[in-house]
Amino acid sequence: MKHYDVVIIGAGPGGYVAAIKAAQQGMQVAVIEKKKIGGTCLNVGCIPSKAYLKHAEWLLTMKEAQAYGIEHTVGPIHFDQLVARKNSVVTSLQGGIHHLFKQNEIAYFEGEATLTRDKTVQVGAQRLTADKLLLATGSTPFVPPIKGIENVRYHTTDTFFDMTTLPNKLVIIGGGVIAVELAFAMAPLGVEVSVLEVAPDILGTEDVAVRTLLKKKLQELGCTVHTGITLQQVTATTVHTSVGNVDFDELLVATGRKANLALATQLGLKADRFIEVNAHYETSVAGVYAIGDAIGGYMLAHAASAEGLHAVAHMTGVNPEPLQQTLIPRCIYTTPEVASFGLSEEEARANGYDVQVSSMPFSIIGKAIATNDTEGFVKIISEKTYNEILGAVIVGAHATEMIHTIMAVKKAEGCVDELANLTFGHPSLSELTGEVANSLISQAIHG
């Protein structure tokens, strides 16, 4: 039996980042992963989806070039080669994590862990004990109880990236971020995509303008989008809905995720749909921490990593400031991209702020016009008394990179004034951030 300072269960972006930080702090660390190192994000989530979105971007760029006089011919799409590229990206990143574990002398065990209440961990024939436990057990796809679904071959995001043949007709049940991103990834490859959402709209947690624009873009790509519908039944090749029948040769169910709570149950932790934790991610049992999808909140890779770093700091005796949920960016890697953080206009008003909002389109910016990236906008939500930045939404090319400028000013306790006084390079898309900030203090040049 080997004893460790901390045993971390789960090697996704929460678990592996926490492990490396703990080792850097001088702790003896073991990590247990029952599937593949890197977790959902690396293997069947963030990374493979971005690889597929890049393939779609290549085709959209070629179509754009054709419209402006660059003649070319697109031959057959060899989907197996695109899958091979995706696999090589994943393998490379897996190797990087293994290297970091070796470099930081982290013990790594593959297999399913079981726990006892004295913090003894069993994995295969190995028995480990630890002063601290960190549960980074993640989540699994949620499949709603649709009539007939149990008799039909379908994909979740856990299996979608195993496809080696490009489908002709893909039906996606669900209209959240994952569903919409994969629709954007598949449609440019010539797949006939239908998105079926029972809620009143796709991307229900996003800004109304975001939902409107992305739905329009999906339709321009040839996707069919049905919202506010009833799913009546699924048969072998057809989804029967309140607006008619939709045929498919591949079906993807992307309707959210549910926390993995098996180990929480073994330890007797307080949990309902998610594991209950305090501000330092410690559970109802002293010395046992939990992070990531297992605790709810933003089920995002970078949120899990930040939580893991915070938990490790607390284990080492530090009392770090609680993570600010309003400083966790939310990103959608569609075309155009979407990025946001903080409070929406409605949330800010509900919280009692005297709100002011400014939104300006990329179509007024020279770089956007020159690069044909005029779709989208920058929107900043602030309050009138101190010009405090409350939140922001960016829709456009490179939005997921641009959002960090506004966040950095917010994190540094700067206000709209400091953002307005930054000198942005010209020509750049980021100039629009400065214009919007200046418009909030009535000093915009181009607005």
Phi and psi in degrees as a GROMACS rama.xvg file:
@    title "Ramachandran Plot"
@    xaxis  label "Phi"
@    yaxis  label "Psi"
@TYPE xy
-106.425  136.953  LYS-2
-104.214  139.501  HIS-3
-128.328  158.058  TYR-4
-67.7689  -40.1359  ASP-5
-146.299  135.121  VAL-6
-110.718  126.566  VAL-7
-110.308  126.487  ILE-8
-106.947  110.983  ILE-9
116.464  123.467  GLY-10
-113.687  34.9465  ALA-11
-80.8755  -167.369  GLY-12
-64.1854  -21.5047  PRO-13
-79.4419  -50.3624  GLY-14
-68.3822  -46.2601  GLY-15
-72.0154  -35.1675  TYR-16
-65.4796  -43.3543  VAL-17
-61.5046  -39.7887  ALA-18
-62.2874  -45.6231  ALA-19
-64.9192  -42.9896  ILE-20
-63.1503  -42.3701  LYS-21
-62.3138  -42.2832  ALA-22
-64.2085  -40.0971  ALA-23
-63.265  -25.7095  GLN-24
-86.2069  6.76928  GLN-25
91.079  9.77864  GLY-26
-87.3068  147.649  MET-27
-83.5851  123.773  GLN-28
-126.021  137.853  VAL-29
-125.08  142.746  ALA-30
-124.029  136.031  VAL-31
-120.158  131.151  ILE-32
-136.277  125.52  GLU-33
-85.6776  -15.4429  LYS-34
-115.419  -106.727  LYS-35
-123.029  142.777  LYS-36
-58.017  138.831  ILE-37
104.307  -18.3389  GLY-38
68.6066  -164.162  GLY-39
-59.2104  -46.0166  THR-40
-54.9432  -51.66  CYS-41
-73.8291  -38.2871  LEU-42
-92.872  -39.2315  ASN-43
-139.195  26.2875  VAL-44
-141.284  -111.973  GLY-45
-50.632  -50.3499  CYS-46
-74.4506  -52.8916  ILE-47
-62.4928  -33.6173  PRO-48
-66.8683  -36.51  SER-49
-70.074  -32.6552  LYS-50
-62.7472  -44.833  ALA-51
-67.366  -37.277  TYR-52
-64.3608  -32.4481  LEU-53
-65.6242  -39.3251  LYS-54
-61.2545  -42.6168  HIS-55
-63.8528  -38.7488  ALA-56
-61.2428  -39.9274  GLU-57
-56.4911  -45.3166  TRP-58
-69.554  -39.2212  LEU-59
-65.4302  -36.4669  LEU-60
-65.9384  -39.5574  THR-61
-64.1237  -39.3784  MET-62
-65.6826  -39.3266  LYS-63
-64.4665  -42.6907  GLU-64
-63.4416  -37.9088  ALA-65
-60.5091  -37.8569  GLN-66
-67.7908  -18.4347  ALA-67
-115.848  23.4241  TYR-68
102.546  3.51495  GLY-69
-97.6078  100.966  ILE-70
-77.1183  139.044  GLU-71
-161.686  166.523  HIS-72
-125.496  130.996  THR-73
-96.2739  121.27  VAL-74
-84.7394  -165.962  GLY-75
-61.6382  147.059  PRO-76
-92.5549  118.883  ILE-77
-92.1965  88.7093  HIS-78
-61.8114  -31.7396  PHE-79
-62.0725  -31.8464  ASP-80
-73.2257  -34.2738  GLN-81
-67.1897  -38.8226  LEU-82
-63.6592  -40.5814  VAL-83
-63.741  -38.474  ALA-84
-63.3249  -44.6764  ARG-85
-57.3174  -45.204  LYS-86
-63.1396  -37.1334  ASN-87
-68.4962  -35.5406  SER-88
-62.6894  -47.7547  VAL-89
-61.9881  -46.2571  VAL-90
-60.7354  -41.9644  THR-91
-60.2864  -44.5033  SER-92
-71.0862  -34.9416  LEU-93
-60.1356  -44.6899  GLN-94
-61.0465  -35.0323  GLY-95
-63.5778  -40.3322  GLY-96
-68.3553  -43.5128  ILE-97
-57.4309  -41.8306  HIS-98
-62.1598  -43.4538  HIS-99
-65.2382  -37.0055  LEU-100
-63.6525  -44.2812  PHE-101
-64.8718  -42.9945  LYS-102
-61.3565  -35.2791  GLN-103
-99.5888  12.0226  ASN-104
55.9294  45.7756  GLU-105
-95.9924  126.059  ILE-106
-75.3157  132.505  ALA-107
-123.779  128.179  TYR-108
-123.978  130.128  PHE-109
-99.5051  128.601  GLU-110
150.213  171.243  GLY-111
-90.2778  129.227  GLU-112
-88.7628  145.057  ALA-113
-124.834  151.605  THR-114
-126.835  153.12  LEU-115
-119.935  165.411  THR-116
-72.8143  -8.18075  ARG-117
-94.0195  18.497  ASP-118
67.478  26.5751  LYS-119
-86.3835  133.806  THR-120
-117.381  128.133  VAL-121
-109.552  127.287  GLN-122
-138.519  110.338  VAL-123
61.0638  -129.149  GLY-124
-88.2953  -3.43618  ALA-125
-89.739  139.034  GLN-126
-122.678  125.059  ARG-127
-120.345  148.458  LEU-128
-122.938  159.637  THR-129
-153.658  151.209  ALA-130
-71.7556  -39.071  ASP-131
-129.278  148.951  LYS-132
-121.17  141.668  LEU-133
-125.838  116.813  LEU-134
-92.6336  113.384  LEU-135
-123.329  54.9592  ALA-136
-84.5603  -5.41842  THR-137
68.9685  -149.372  GLY-138
-148.014  170.173  SER-139
-128.742  158.166  THR-140
-59.7843  140.312  PRO-141
-95.3241  127.215  PHE-142
-114.492  115.166  VAL-143
-70.657  160.819  PRO-144
-79.407  75.2787  PRO-145
-87.3761  134.363  ILE-146
-57.1038  126.232  LYS-147
89.4089  -9.16979  GLY-148
-63.8843  -31.1014  ILE-149
-69.6446  -14.1871  GLU-150
-104.162  7.05851  ASN-151
-118.559  142.998  VAL-152
-78.655  121.532  ARG-153
-143.165  164.5  TYR-154
-106.233  148.967  HIS-155
-110.574  -179.694  THR-156
-65.1774  -18.7135  THR-157
-68.3574  -23.743  ASP-158
-118.774  -13.4909  THR-159
-56.167  -39.9555  PHE-160
-80.8709  2.28474  PHE-161
-84.0505  -13.0617  ASP-162
-61.0592  133.246  MET-163
-112.677  -5.0947  THR-164
-120.447  132.326  THR-165
-71.1866  124.969  LEU-166
-71.9329  157.338  PRO-167
-84.065  -45.4201  ASN-168
-127.042  117.451  LYS-169
-113.193  124.481  LEU-170
-105.518  129.298  VAL-171
-112.819  117.021  ILE-172
-90.4325  116.285  ILE-173
124.43  147.007  GLY-174
-132.535  28.4729  GLY-175
-85.3335  -166.929  GLY-176
-60.5355  -49.0548  VAL-177
-62.0893  -45.6479  ILE-178
-59.882  -46.2261  ALA-179
-68.5299  -41.8742  VAL-180
-59.8519  -43.2204  GLU-181
-71.1637  -28.3727  LEU-182
-63.9217  -43.8075  ALA-183
-65.0126  -30.6285  PHE-184
-75.0975  -35.5499  ALA-185
-89.1822  -37.836  MET-186
-59.0585  -44.7179  ALA-187
-63.5033  -18.0659  PRO-188
-81.3734  2.19156  LEU-189
95.8213  8.38163  GLY-190
-81.4472  136.093  VAL-191
-81.7118  107.199  GLU-192
-107.483  133.23  VAL-193
-121.434  129.491  SER-194
-108.271  123.608  VAL-195
-116.233  117.652  LEU-196
-127.658  126.734  GLU-197
-79.5823  -21.6923  VAL-198
-71.8483  165.727  ALA-199
-62.526  -22.9854  PRO-200
-153.877  162.785  ASP-201
-73.7409  159.655  ILE-202
48.8005  53.5321  LEU-203
-59.5956  -22.2467  GLY-204
-89.9546  -1.48361  THR-205
-94.9204  164.826  GLU-206
-54.3764  142.102  ASP-207
-56.5381  -41.221  VAL-208
-64.1007  -33.8309  ALA-209
-64.8727  -47.7541  VAL-210
-60.6466  -43.397  ARG-211
-63.3377  -45.8224  THR-212
-66.9393  -44.9955  LEU-213
-69.5313  -33.7222  LEU-214
-64.869  -40.6492  LYS-215
-62.3676  -41.6806  LYS-216
-66.262  -40.0252  LYS-217
-58.9568  -43.3754  LEU-218
-66.4944  -36.4377  GLN-219
-64.5437  -30.0292  GLU-220
-78.3973  -3.30771  LEU-221
95.6414  5.57568  GLY-222
-76.8508  146.2  CYS-223
-97.7802  129.131  THR-224
-122.427  117.629  VAL-225
-113.946  124.228  HIS-226
-121.112  158.25  THR-227
65.1514  31.4982  GLY-228
-103.124  170.238  ILE-229
-111.06  129.81  THR-230
-88.9491  112.116  LEU-231
-87.4875  -43.1099  GLN-232
-168.231  151.953  GLN-233
-118.326  127.946  VAL-234
-115.388  -173.416  THR-235
-52.7613  -40.0623  ALA-236
-134.23  15.1834  THR-237
-144.251  137.932  THR-238
-102.842  120.866  VAL-239
-92.1404  121.383  HIS-240
-128.732  172.479  THR-241
-69.8186  -12.0295  SER-242
-111.46  13.2918  VAL-243
122.677  -179.939  GLY-244
-93.7692  140.384  ASN-245
-124.223  118.261  VAL-246
-86.3781  154.44  ASP-247
-150.877  156.928  PHE-248
-111.273  -13.4198  ASP-249
-136.329  138.165  GLU-250
-122.2  128.233  LEU-251
-115.627  124.594  LEU-252
-101.412  108.929  VAL-253
-126.217  74.8453  ALA-254
-117.952  31.6909  THR-255
103.465  -178.398  GLY-256
-134.73  156.528  ARG-257
-124.955  144.16  LYS-258
-67.2864  145.713  ALA-259
-85.6137  112.236  ASN-260
-114.253  7.51786  LEU-261
-58.4203  -45.6516  ALA-262
-71.8198  -32.793  LEU-263
-61.531  -38.5296  ALA-264
-66.4431  -42.192  THR-265
-60.649  -33.2087  GLN-266
-89.4546  -6.80946  LEU-267
70.8746  30.964  GLY-268
-74.9861  151.559  LEU-269
-68.896  125.505  LYS-270
-160.778  143.866  ALA-271
-116.154  -101.706  ASP-272
-78.9466  -24.1306  ARG-273
-136.653  162.193  PHE-274
-73.0567  132.258  ILE-275
-79.4844  131.219  GLU-276
-135.581  161.46  VAL-277
-91.7587  -168.861  ASN-278
-65.1612  -16.5826  ALA-279
-107.281  13.1486  HIS-280
70.0899  21.5134  TYR-281
-88.3191  137.204  GLU-282
-83.5131  -170.372  THR-283
-69.836  -10.6563  SER-284
-108.394  122.772  VAL-285
-57.258  136.016  ALA-286
84.9924  -2.67738  GLY-287
-112.8  122.261  VAL-288
-114.197  158.745  TYR-289
-145.034  144.216  ALA-290
-143.819  171.712  ILE-291
75.9927  -151.516  GLY-292
-58.2365  -27.7825  ASP-293
-65.6331  -19.1829  ALA-294
-108.621  0.99632  ILE-295
81.6505  -150.388  GLY-296
70.4924  -146.645  GLY-297
-73.5866  113.639  TYR-298
-87.0972  71.0421  MET-299
-128.584  146.558  LEU-300
-59.4646  -45.8742  ALA-301
-70.759  -26.7197  HIS-302
-67.3044  -43.3504  ALA-303
-62.1402  -40.9151  ALA-304
-62.558  -45.0813  SER-305
-63.0917  -40.0366  ALA-306
-65.0525  -40.0711  GLU-307
-62.6759  -42.7425  GLY-308
-62.9691  -40.684  LEU-309
-64.3719  -45.3697  HIS-310
-60.7108  -43.1388  ALA-311
-64.257  -41.5461  VAL-312
-58.2162  -42.1545  ALA-313
-66.9389  -37.0709  HIS-314
-60.3241  -32.9629  MET-315
-87.6905  6.69446  THR-316
98.5787  -1.53818  GLY-317
-80.8481  150.387  VAL-318
-115.836  74.6168  ASN-319
-69.106  155.566  PRO-320
-63.4679  139.098  GLU-321
-56.9045  145.571  PRO-322
-63.0816  138.636  LEU-323
-90.6143  111.587  GLN-324
-59.9327  -28.5117  GLN-325
-74.192  -4.69135  THR-326
-112.975  24.4062  LEU-327
-104.314  116.231  ILE-328
-72.231  147.315  PRO-329
-115.286  123.58  ARG-330
-125.362  138.904  CYS-331
-126.52  124.298  ILE-332
-98.9414  51.7772  TYR-333
-89.5306  -170.696  THR-334
-124.558  101.335  THR-335
-78.9113  164.259  PRO-336
-73.5227  161.314  GLU-337
-131.617  135.527  VAL-338
-143.661  142.646  ALA-339
-152.806  164.182  SER-340
-157.202  163.852  PHE-341
75.9326  -153.119  GLY-342
-88.927  143.777  LEU-343
-77.4672  171.168  SER-344
-59.0596  -43.4243  GLU-345
-65.9704  -42.3859  GLU-346
-64.8851  -39.6264  GLU-347
-63.1299  -42.9587  ALA-348
-65.6414  -40.0182  ARG-349
-64.2928  -26.2186  ALA-350
-87.2791  6.29266  ASN-351
88.7083  8.79368  GLY-352
-77.5233  147.967  TYR-353
-84.7376  93.9522  ASP-354
-87.2922  141.331  VAL-355
-130.427  142.577  GLN-356
-133.243  140.05  VAL-357
-134.379  137.652  SER-358
-137.875  131.628  SER-359
-135.312  147.326  MET-360
-87.3305  152.891  PRO-361
-65.4307  -17.5339  PHE-362
-65.1837  -9.35617  SER-363
-95.4347  -0.503803  ILE-364
-102.841  131.488  ILE-365
-57.4087  -45.5625  GLY-366
-61.4996  -40.5763  LYS-367
-63.9817  -40.4796  ALA-368
-67.0771  -42.8283  ILE-369
-66.1352  -33.8371  ALA-370
-100.268  5.84514  THR-371
62.0412  36.9358  ASN-372
-115.678  48.6735  ASP-373
-86.4208  -9.43685  THR-374
-72.2026  137.836  GLU-375
108.065  -172.147  GLY-376
-161.599  167.415  PHE-377
-117.46  130.039  VAL-378
-128.224  128.869  LYS-379
-120.602  131.191  ILE-380
-104.972  125.683  ILE-381
-139.547  177.335  SER-382
-117.973  155.622  GLU-383
-79.9308  -28.0354  LYS-384
-68.2158  -51.3709  THR-385
-117.023  6.02443  TYR-386
58.7078  32.2033  ASN-387
-67.2151  136.368  GLU-388
-78.8584  122.923  ILE-389
-102.793  -28.2489  LEU-390
-178.585  171.915  GLY-391
-156.764  153.759  ALA-392
-134.406  129.817  VAL-393
-124.019  128.962  ILE-394
-122.295  122.301  VAL-395
156.498  -179.931  GLY-396
-60.196  133.372  ALA-397
62.8679  23.5399  HIS-398
-59.5454  -35.7029  ALA-399
-70.6927  -15.7685  THR-400
-91.2685  -40.7698  GLU-401
-66.5516  -30.0286  MET-402
-59.1234  -27.234  ILE-403
-69.8187  -23.0544  HIS-404
-62.7794  -48.2638  THR-405
-66.6852  -39.9464  ILE-406
-63.3368  -39.6492  MET-407
-63.974  -40.9227  ALA-408
-63.8781  -43.256  VAL-409
-60.7351  -46.6692  LYS-410
-61.2249  -35.7202  LYS-411
-82.1825  11.1463  ALA-412
64.6291  25.7773  GLU-413
-82.5322  163.727  GLY-414
-117.498  -172.816  CYS-415
-55.7592  -36.6248  VAL-416
-59.2141  -44.4984  ASP-417
-65.7554  -38.8903  GLU-418
-64.6396  -40.377  LEU-419
-66.3512  -29.1886  ALA-420
-88.3442  -2.25167  ASN-421
-67.5916  145.061  LEU-422
-96.4783  111.963  THR-423
-92.1317  141.129  PHE-424
-62.5172  148.087  GLY-425
-125.112  133.258  HIS-426
-87.2888  140.301  PRO-427
-151.306  153.335  SER-428
-66.8806  -29.8815  LEU-429
-65.6151  -16.4856  SER-430
-56.019  -29.3398  GLU-431
-66.0907  -32.2643  LEU-432
-59.0739  -44.4892  THR-433
-64.5481  -39.2165  GLY-434
-63.003  -43.8137  GLU-435
-65.1876  -42.5726  VAL-436
-61.0435  -42.8502  ALA-437
-66.4308  -32.9989  ASN-438
-65.6189  -27.2488  SER-439
-72.5996  -20.4887  LEU-440
-114.314  22.1675  ILE-441
60.5438  39.1701  SER-442
-130.134  20.0021  GLN-443
-67.4745  142.654  ALA-444
-88.2009  -47.5566  ILE-445
-101.084  -5.04736  HIS-446
